Amino acid sequence: MNTTLRTLLIALLTLIGSAANAWADPDEDGYSVSVGGISYDEPSFGQNLGGGTATYDPASHTLTLRHATLRGKGIAIYGYDDSEDAPAEGLPFTIRLEGKNTIETDSESGIQGDNIDLYITGSGRLPYRTQAAELPTAISSTSISITDGCQLELAGAIEALIGVEFDNADVHLTHGGAASQYGIGFSNCAITLPEGEHPICTDKPGEWRATICLPDGSPAKEVCIERRKGAGNTPEYGE
């Protein structure tokens, strides 16, 4: 992917993030974080979550969900780095799952990160459901890493500007599949659906968009990824 195109894409994400971030105040490092439309620095942050909790640690940029249920309108979880010295590849923001957590929304986006590297970790679960009429995007960010044994059941797609990594995680996507601009990598887990010898393909040879695809090369709308020690199918990385 040439430098000019990458710069334009990052600039576009930054503009979108600025608009969505108008109501969220950044922490001391320039991070803006909200859950259910409520910024982490507001008194009502982390409340009314179905008996569960949401806590944010500005020092480590970690949002921890414990048995939380997020229902309502708009983006359920939003993170944005608007610091002046933010690198183009984004800065780390972690969502740690503990117990069973649920997102139910009418938005076309469940978890959105702008100008950040999003890490979803922990041994918990996260089902995501939406009533959005358009094809939903369950998780989107500059880059996405799903790790540490977490279990995601997503009625929507996973999309990243730079790359997606699955590491020791169970992920079931039912409406939209997974795609990124630079590549999709696997460690200690494997694609079990769709079946096929080469489940990762690019739009055209040598181009930058990588997609989990069906045997005929078309994008897969349903994808299953299961933990499997020592497994990994990274040769077709989409670079």
C-alpha positions as CSV (number, residue, x, y, z in Angstrom):
1,M,0.0,0.0,0.0
2,N,1.6,3.3,-1.0
3,T,2.3,6.0,1.6
4,T,0.0,8.6,0.1
5,L,-3.1,6.2,0.2
6,R,-2.3,5.1,3.8
7,T,-1.9,8.8,4.9
8,L,-5.3,9.7,3.4
9,L,-7.0,6.7,5.1
10,I,-5.6,7.6,8.4
11,A,-6.6,11.3,8.0
12,L,-10.1,10.1,7.2
13,L,-10.3,8.0,10.3
14,T,-9.0,11.0,12.3
15,L,-11.8,13.2,11.0
16,I,-14.4,10.6,11.8
17,G,-13.0,10.2,15.2
18,S,-13.0,13.9,15.9
19,A,-16.7,14.2,15.0
20,A,-17.7,11.2,17.2
21,N,-15.4,12.4,20.0
22,A,-17.0,15.9,20.4
23,W,-18.6,14.9,23.7
24,A,-15.7,12.9,25.3
25,D,-12.9,14.6,27.2
26,P,-9.4,13.1,26.7
27,D,-7.3,11.8,29.6
28,E,-3.8,13.2,30.2
29,D,-2.3,11.3,27.3
30,G,-5.0,12.4,24.9
31,Y,-7.2,9.3,25.0
32,S,-11.0,9.7,24.9
33,V,-12.9,6.7,26.2
34,S,-16.7,6.2,26.5
35,V,-19.1,3.4,27.3
36,G,-22.7,3.7,26.3
37,G,-22.0,7.3,25.2
38,I,-20.8,8.3,28.7
39,S,-17.2,9.5,29.0
40,Y,-15.0,7.8,31.5
41,D,-14.6,11.1,33.5
42,E,-18.3,11.6,34.1
43,P,-19.8,10.5,37.5
44,S,-22.3,8.1,35.8
45,F,-19.6,6.2,33.9
46,G,-19.8,2.5,34.4
47,Q,-23.3,2.5,35.9
48,N,-26.6,0.9,34.8
49,L,-24.8,-2.0,33.1
50,G,-27.2,-4.8,34.1
51,G,-25.5,-5.4,37.5
52,G,-22.0,-5.4,36.0
53,T,-19.3,-2.8,35.9
54,A,-17.0,-0.9,33.6
55,T,-13.8,0.7,34.9
56,Y,-11.1,2.6,33.0
57,D,-7.5,3.0,34.1
58,P,-6.0,6.1,32.4
59,A,-2.4,5.0,33.3
60,S,-2.6,1.8,31.3
61,H,-5.4,2.8,28.9
62,T,-7.3,-0.3,30.0
63,L,-11.1,-0.6,30.1
64,T,-12.3,-3.6,32.2
65,L,-15.8,-5.0,31.7
66,R,-17.1,-7.3,34.5
67,H,-20.4,-9.0,33.7
68,A,-21.5,-5.8,32.0
69,T,-24.6,-5.5,29.8
70,L,-24.5,-2.5,27.4
71,R,-27.9,-1.6,25.8
72,G,-29.0,1.5,24.0
73,K,-28.4,3.7,21.0
74,G,-25.1,4.6,19.3
75,I,-21.6,3.1,19.6
76,A,-21.3,0.9,22.7
77,I,-17.6,1.4,23.4
78,Y,-15.5,4.1,21.8
79,G,-11.8,4.9,22.1
80,Y,-9.9,7.7,20.4
81,D,-6.4,9.1,20.6
82,D,-6.2,12.7,19.7
83,S,-2.8,13.6,21.2
84,E,-0.6,15.8,19.0
85,D,2.2,13.3,18.9
86,A,0.1,10.2,18.2
87,P,1.9,7.9,15.6
88,A,0.2,7.0,12.4
89,E,0.0,3.3,13.5
90,G,-2.0,4.2,16.6
91,L,-1.5,3.7,20.3
92,P,-2.5,0.8,22.5
93,F,-6.0,0.7,24.1
94,T,-7.1,-2.5,25.9
95,I,-10.5,-3.9,26.6
96,R,-10.3,-6.6,29.2
97,L,-13.2,-9.0,29.5
98,E,-14.1,-10.7,32.8
99,G,-17.2,-12.9,33.0
100,K,-20.0,-12.7,30.5
101,N,-20.5,-9.3,29.0
102,T,-23.1,-8.3,26.4
103,I,-23.6,-5.5,23.8
104,E,-27.1,-4.9,22.4
105,T,-27.5,-1.8,20.3
106,D,-29.3,-0.3,17.3
107,S,-26.0,1.1,16.0
108,E,-24.1,-0.1,13.0
109,S,-20.9,-0.2,15.1
110,G,-20.4,-1.9,18.5
111,I,-16.8,-1.2,19.4
112,Q,-15.0,1.6,17.6
113,G,-11.4,2.8,18.0
114,D,-9.9,5.7,16.0
115,N,-6.1,6.2,15.7
116,I,-5.5,3.4,18.3
117,D,-4.3,-0.2,18.4
118,L,-7.2,-2.0,20.0
119,Y,-6.5,-5.1,22.2
120,I,-9.4,-7.3,23.4
121,T,-8.1,-9.6,26.1
122,G,-9.2,-11.6,29.2
123,S,-10.9,-14.9,29.7
124,G,-14.4,-13.5,29.5
125,R,-17.1,-13.6,26.9
126,L,-18.7,-10.9,24.7
127,P,-21.8,-11.5,22.6
128,Y,-22.7,-8.6,20.3
129,R,-26.2,-8.1,18.8
130,T,-27.6,-5.2,16.9
131,Q,-30.9,-4.2,15.3
132,A,-29.2,-2.0,12.7
133,A,-30.7,-2.2,9.2
134,E,-27.4,-1.9,7.5
135,L,-24.6,-4.6,7.6
136,P,-23.1,-4.0,11.1
137,T,-19.4,-3.6,12.0
138,A,-19.0,-5.2,15.4
139,I,-15.4,-4.1,15.9
140,S,-13.4,-1.5,14.0
141,S,-10.1,0.2,14.7
142,T,-6.7,1.2,13.3
143,S,-5.5,-2.3,14.2
144,I,-7.1,-5.1,16.3
145,S,-5.7,-7.9,18.4
146,I,-8.0,-10.4,20.0
147,T,-6.0,-12.4,22.5
148,D,-5.7,-14.2,25.9
149,G,-8.5,-16.7,25.7
150,C,-11.4,-14.3,25.2
151,Q,-14.6,-15.5,23.5
152,L,-16.5,-13.3,21.1
153,E,-19.8,-14.0,19.4
154,L,-20.4,-11.1,17.0
155,A,-23.4,-10.4,14.7
156,G,-21.2,-8.1,12.6
157,A,-17.9,-7.7,10.9
158,I,-14.3,-7.1,12.2
159,E,-12.5,-4.4,10.2
160,A,-9.1,-2.8,10.7
161,L,-7.1,-0.2,8.8
162,I,-3.7,-1.8,9.4
163,G,-4.1,-5.4,10.5
164,V,-6.1,-8.0,12.6
165,E,-4.5,-10.6,14.8
166,F,-6.2,-13.6,16.5
167,D,-4.1,-15.1,19.3
168,N,-5.5,-17.9,21.5
169,A,-9.1,-16.7,21.1
170,D,-12.5,-18.1,20.1
171,V,-14.4,-15.9,17.7
172,H,-17.7,-16.5,15.9
173,L,-18.8,-13.9,13.3
174,T,-22.2,-14.3,11.8
175,H,-22.8,-11.2,9.7
176,G,-19.8,-9.7,7.9
177,G,-16.6,-11.7,8.3
178,A,-13.2,-10.1,8.9
179,A,-11.0,-7.8,6.7
180,S,-8.1,-5.4,7.1
181,Q,-6.0,-3.3,4.8
182,Y,-2.6,-4.9,5.5
183,G,-3.3,-8.5,6.7
184,I,-4.8,-11.0,9.1
185,G,-2.7,-13.2,11.3
186,F,-3.3,-16.2,13.6
187,S,-1.4,-17.7,16.5
188,N,-2.6,-20.6,18.7
189,C,-5.9,-20.6,16.8
190,A,-7.2,-21.6,13.4
191,I,-10.1,-20.9,11.1
192,T,-12.6,-23.7,11.2
193,L,-15.3,-22.0,9.1
194,P,-15.2,-21.4,6.2
195,E,-13.3,-24.6,5.2
196,G,-10.6,-24.3,2.7
197,E,-6.8,-24.6,2.2
198,H,-6.2,-20.9,1.7
199,P,-8.9,-19.0,3.7
200,I,-7.1,-15.6,3.5
201,C,-7.1,-13.7,0.2
202,T,-6.5,-10.3,-1.2
203,D,-8.7,-8.3,-3.6
204,K,-6.0,-8.7,-6.3
205,P,-2.5,-10.2,-6.1
206,G,-0.1,-7.7,-4.5
207,E,-2.9,-5.4,-3.2
208,W,-3.4,-4.4,0.4
209,R,-6.8,-5.6,1.5
210,A,-7.0,-9.0,3.2
211,T,-10.2,-10.9,3.8
212,I,-11.2,-14.2,5.2
213,C,-12.9,-15.7,2.2
214,L,-14.8,-18.7,0.8
215,P,-13.1,-21.3,-1.5
216,D,-14.3,-19.3,-4.5
217,G,-12.5,-16.2,-3.3
218,S,-15.6,-14.2,-2.2
219,P,-15.7,-12.7,1.3
220,A,-17.1,-15.0,4.0
221,K,-20.0,-13.6,6.0
222,E,-19.8,-16.3,8.7
223,V,-16.4,-17.1,10.2
224,C,-15.4,-19.4,13.1
225,I,-12.0,-19.2,14.7
226,E,-11.1,-21.6,17.5
227,R,-8.2,-21.9,20.0
228,R,-5.8,-24.5,18.9
229,K,-2.4,-24.7,20.6
230,G,0.5,-24.3,18.2
231,A,-1.8,-23.6,15.2
232,G,-1.5,-20.6,13.0
233,N,-2.2,-19.9,9.3
234,T,-0.2,-16.8,8.5
235,P,1.5,-17.5,5.1
236,E,-1.2,-15.7,3.2
237,Y,-0.9,-12.4,5.2
238,G,-2.2,-10.1,2.5
239,E,0.9,-7.9,2.2
